[in-house]
Amino acid sequence: MKNSLSILMTAVLASFITIALFKYFEEPETIIIRERIPATRFPENPPIPQSAFNRQIAPVKTPEPNKEIFENGLRSLVQIKSGKKEWFGKFYSNQVNQNGSGVIISENGYICTNYHVIEGADDIKVVLWNKDILPAEIVGYDAKTDLALLRIQADNLTYSRFGNSDILHTGQKIYALGHPFRMEATVTEGIISGLHRQLGLSKNPNVIESFIQTDAVINPGNSGGALINKNGELIGINTAILTRSGNFEGYSFAIPSNLARKILTDLRTYGYVNRGLLGIRATYQKIPVDNRIGERTSAIRIEEVEKNTPAQWHGLELFDYILSIAGQELTSVNHLKEALWSIEPGRPVSLVYQRDRIIDTLEVTLIQESDNPDYPLLLKFGIEVRNMQPMEIDKYNTHGIRVESIYKESMAETLNLKPGFIITSINTKFILDVKDFYSKFVEAGEDITLAGKYPGEEQTYYYSFNIGHLN
């Protein structure tokens, strides 16, 4: 018993000595004492604590597009291969220079694409969703908007219906369809990041840039493809990306569907584009503080009113501010141009403008934009003309130039000359193009006779007059 007690005391003493030595040589430890939180009585039926670990997040139910929407969109999507034929004796080799996309817009084979996809091509093939390959013909194109209309010989095709691009808004979900990098049909998702964007792709002031900006991924090969909304409606034609590498870097751009529909309808109906002209030169700038009405701080200000144009006829004046046209509140000069080119010339539209501190509304009727804005003698005579496109020459079996507009109270109007008249000769000299016509018009002297035809008529009409008092 004594031995056991002695052993226990020795062990306890050794433990104390060991602890004392450890504490002596140990680094001092900082101990933080936290304040206590007073206890609170829980109710009998306590709510479930919403901590980061047990919180139940209800899924956000976003309506998904119907599967049929994508099936319809992909079946109306085509791949376009364009190139030039190189002849070797009786044989030729087709070199594909461009690969792009297109959208079928009618059941009988009309296809929309970008002009740059088929530019310079004389051999175009279209690959359908079922891998059928068909030749396509160019119905018409418009380099100013980078749009082209093709046609294949086929019927009962699945096609895309146009939506209304005027009601789009930033943040709206969209889908881009196309054939990037020569791949199979591809769908990407995104939102609208901006509207009426200008990229400066061309230095030509007559080229329009008023794009829908999105973050949907598109790459080389997507050009001409479809931009659709959640209902499957065609709201834009994918056209460009802003990039340093040559591939997608976050920004893609599409031509608005309302502008595209107008251009393509004109190409299909006439073979050329009826572009609306108001007759002003303008800038987009701030409204002076003392002239502001409501919350509007900037608008389109008229810097010049051209003579013999709708702007002058309807009483618009220098420094008037144009606020909207055809119901569209304008956000830039390019937006105005987009709106004008989307309107059929000859159809009255509503224009809201501000003069000083008074806002008023006009009903204006646009005229057809022409190719000769800088030919003063023709303007004095009272006509605007343009070159005929190849499909018009084939259709009407005649060469010449086309009269687009007749000015009110002009000599041309008194002669009963009508828009659409195709001038084939001046003083028995045949006409090649607008430049040739104007040169011969100036050199013809005072007595002039114009000869030509109206589309669809075989009869030749003659208009004789004297322009001595115009010079």
WOFEN-V150799 format. One record per backbone hydrogen bond with DSSP energy under -0.5 kcal/mol. NH is the residue of the N-H (numbers start at 1). CO is the residue of the C=O. E is the energy in kcal/mol with one decimal. If there is no record, write none. Layout:
((NH & CO & E) (NH & CO & E))
This chain:
((5 & 1 & -2.2) (6 & 2 & -2.3) (7 & 3 & -2.2) (8 & 4 & -2.3) (9 & 5 & -2.3) (10 & 6 & -2.1) (11 & 7 & -2.1) (12 & 8 & -2.4) (13 & 9 & -2.6) (14 & 10 & -2.2) (15 & 11 & -1.9) (16 & 12 & -2.2) (17 & 13 & -2.2) (18 & 14 & -2.3) (19 & 15 & -2.6) (20 & 16 & -2.5) (21 & 17 & -2.3) (22 & 18 & -2.3) (23 & 19 & -2.6) (24 & 20 & -1.8) (25 & 21 & -2.1) (26 & 22 & -1.6) (31 & 29 & -0.6) (32 & 30 & -0.5) (33 & 31 & -0.6) (34 & 32 & -0.6) (38 & 36 & -0.5) (46 & 43 & -0.6) (46 & 44 & -0.5) (51 & 49 & -1.1) (55 & 51 & -1.5) (57 & 55 & -0.7) (58 & 56 & -0.6) (61 & 59 & -0.6) (62 & 60 & -1.3) (63 & 61 & -0.6) (69 & 66 & -1.4) (70 & 66 & -0.9) (71 & 67 & -2.0) (72 & 68 & -2.8) (73 & 69 & -2.5) (74 & 70 & -2.9) (75 & 71 & -1.9) (76 & 72 & -1.5) (77 & 74 & -0.6) (78 & 102 & -2.4) (79 & 127 & -2.1) (80 & 100 & -2.7) (81 & 125 & -2.7) (82 & 80 & -0.5) (82 & 98 & -2.1) (83 & 123 & -2.0) (84 & 95 & -1.1) (86 & 93 & -2.3) (87 & 85 & -0.6) (88 & 91 & -4.7) (91 & 88 & -1.7) (93 & 86 & -2.8) (95 & 84 & -1.6) (95 & 93 & -0.7) (96 & 94 & -0.7) (97 & 82 & -2.1) (97 & 95 & -0.6) (98 & 82 & -2.3) (100 & 80 & -2.4) (101 & 223 & -3.0) (102 & 78 & -1.8) (103 & 112 & -2.4) (104 & 76 & -3.3) (105 & 110 & -2.7) (106 & 110 & -0.8) (109 & 106 & -1.4) (111 & 150 & -2.6) (112 & 103 & -2.9) (113 & 148 & -2.0) (115 & 146 & -0.6) (117 & 114 & -1.0) (118 & 114 & -0.7) (118 & 115 & -1.0) (119 & 115 & -1.0) (121 & 118 & -2.1) (122 & 83 & -2.0) (123 & 83 & -1.8) (124 & 136 & -0.5) (125 & 81 & -3.0) (126 & 134 & -3.0) (127 & 79 & -3.0) (128 & 126 & -0.6) (128 & 132 & -2.9) (131 & 128 & -1.9) (134 & 126 & -2.5) (134 & 132 & -0.5) (136 & 124 & -2.3) (137 & 151 & -2.3) (139 & 137 & -0.7) (139 & 149 & -2.6) (140 & 149 & -1.5) (142 & 147 & -3.1) (145 & 142 & -1.0) (146 & 142 & -0.9) (147 & 142 & -1.9) (148 & 113 & -2.4) (149 & 140 & -3.1) (150 & 111 & -3.1) (151 & 137 & -1.8) (152 & 109 & -2.0) (154 & 152 & -1.4) (157 & 107 & -2.1) (160 & 104 & -2.7) (163 & 234 & -3.1) (165 & 163 & -0.8) (167 & 164 & -1.1) (168 & 165 & -1.0) (171 & 192 & -3.0) (172 & 169 & -1.7) (174 & 190 & -2.7) (175 & 228 & -2.3) (176 & 188 & -2.6) (177 & 226 & -3.1) (178 & 186 & -1.8) (179 & 221 & -0.9) (181 & 220 & -3.4) (182 & 179 & -1.1) (183 & 180 & -2.3) (186 & 178 & -2.7) (188 & 176 & -2.1) (190 & 174 & -2.2) (192 & 172 & -2.1) (193 & 191 & -0.6) (193 & 213 & -2.7) (194 & 213 & -1.6) (197 & 211 & -2.5) (205 & 203 & -0.6) (207 & 204 & -1.7) (208 & 144 & -1.9) (211 & 197 & -2.6) (212 & 254 & -3.0) (213 & 194 & -2.7) (213 & 211 & -0.6) (214 & 252 & -2.6) (215 & 191 & -1.4) (222 & 219 & -2.7) (224 & 238 & -3.3) (225 & 222 & -2.6) (226 & 177 & -0.7) (227 & 236 & -2.3) (228 & 175 & -2.8) (228 & 226 & -0.5) (229 & 233 & -1.5) (232 & 229 & -2.2) (234 & 161 & -3.4) (235 & 227 & -2.8) (235 & 233 & -0.7) (236 & 227 & -1.3) (237 & 255 & -1.8) (238 & 225 & -1.9) (238 & 236 & -0.6) (239 & 253 & -2.9) (240 & 253 & -1.7) (242 & 251 & -1.3) (243 & 241 & -0.7) (252 & 214 & -2.2) (253 & 240 & -2.7) (254 & 212 & -2.0) (255 & 237 & -2.5) (256 & 210 & -0.6) (257 & 235 & -1.9) (260 & 256 & -2.3) (261 & 257 & -3.2) (262 & 258 & -1.7) (263 & 259 & -2.4) (264 & 260 & -2.9) (265 & 261 & -2.4) (266 & 262 & -2.1) (267 & 263 & -2.3) (268 & 264 & -2.3) (269 & 265 & -2.5) (270 & 266 & -3.4) (271 & 266 & -1.4) (272 & 266 & -0.7) (275 & 273 & -1.1) (276 & 340 & -0.6) (277 & 367 & -2.5) (281 & 304 & -2.1) (283 & 301 & -2.0) (285 & 283 & -0.6) (285 & 299 & -2.4) (287 & 297 & -3.4) (291 & 288 & -2.1) (292 & 288 & -0.7) (292 & 289 & -1.1) (296 & 293 & -0.9) (299 & 285 & -2.4) (300 & 322 & -1.5) (301 & 283 & -3.3) (301 & 299 & -0.6) (302 & 320 & -2.7) (303 & 281 & -3.2) (304 & 281 & -1.6) (306 & 279 & -2.5) (306 & 304 & -0.6) (309 & 306 & -0.6) (311 & 278 & -2.5) (312 & 309 & -0.5) (313 & 309 & -2.6) (314 & 310 & -2.4) (315 & 312 & -1.3) (316 & 311 & -2.3) (319 & 302 & -2.7) (320 & 317 & -1.8) (321 & 354 & -2.6) (322 & 300 & -3.1) (322 & 320 & -0.5) (323 & 321 & -0.6) (323 & 352 & -2.8) (324 & 352 & -1.5) (325 & 328 & -1.6) (326 & 350 & -3.0) (328 & 325 & -2.1) (329 & 327 & -0.6) (330 & 323 & -2.0) (330 & 328 & -0.6) (336 & 332 & -1.8) (337 & 333 & -2.4) (338 & 334 & -2.7) (339 & 335 & -2.3) (340 & 336 & -2.7) (341 & 337 & -2.6) (342 & 338 & -0.8) (342 & 339 & -0.5) (343 & 340 & -1.2) (346 & 366 & -2.0) (347 & 344 & -1.7) (348 & 346 & -0.5) (349 & 364 & -2.8) (351 & 362 & -2.8) (352 & 324 & -2.3) (353 & 360 & -2.5) (354 & 321 & -2.9) (355 & 358 & -2.9) (358 & 355 & -2.1) (360 & 353 & -2.7) (362 & 351 & -2.9) (364 & 349 & -2.6) (364 & 362 & -0.7) (366 & 347 & -0.6) (366 & 364 & -0.5) (367 & 277 & -1.7) (369 & 275 & -3.4) (371 & 385 & -1.9) (375 & 372 & -1.2) (376 & 374 & -0.9) (378 & 375 & -0.6) (379 & 375 & -1.7) (380 & 376 & -2.3) (381 & 377 & -2.1) (382 & 378 & -2.1) (383 & 378 & -2.1) (384 & 405 & -1.7) (386 & 402 & -2.0) (388 & 400 & -0.8) (392 & 389 & -1.1) (393 & 389 & -1.9) (394 & 390 & -2.2) (395 & 391 & -2.1) (396 & 392 & -2.8) (397 & 393 & -1.1) (398 & 393 & -1.0) (401 & 423 & -1.8) (402 & 386 & -2.7) (403 & 421 & -2.8) (404 & 384 & -3.4) (404 & 402 & -0.5) (405 & 384 & -1.3) (407 & 382 & -2.3) (410 & 407 & -1.3) (411 & 380 & -0.5) (412 & 381 & -2.1) (414 & 410 & -1.8) (415 & 411 & -1.4) (416 & 413 & -1.6) (417 & 412 & -1.9) (420 & 403 & -3.5) (421 & 418 & -1.6) (422 & 453 & -3.1) (423 & 401 & -2.3) (423 & 421 & -0.7) (424 & 422 & -0.6) (424 & 451 & -2.5) (425 & 451 & -1.7) (426 & 429 & -2.4) (427 & 449 & -2.9) (429 & 426 & -1.7) (430 & 428 & -0.5) (431 & 424 & -2.0) (437 & 433 & -2.6) (438 & 434 & -2.8) (439 & 435 & -2.0) (440 & 436 & -2.1) (441 & 437 & -2.5) (442 & 438 & -2.4) (443 & 439 & -1.7) (444 & 440 & -0.8) (445 & 442 & -0.6) (448 & 446 & -0.6) (448 & 465 & -2.8) (450 & 463 & -2.9) (451 & 425 & -2.3) (452 & 461 & -1.8) (453 & 422 & -1.7) (455 & 420 & -0.5) (457 & 454 & -2.3) (461 & 452 & -3.1) (463 & 450 & -2.5) (465 & 448 & -2.4) (467 & 446 & -2.6) (470 & 467 & -1.8) (471 & 467 & -0.9) (471 & 468 & -0.5))
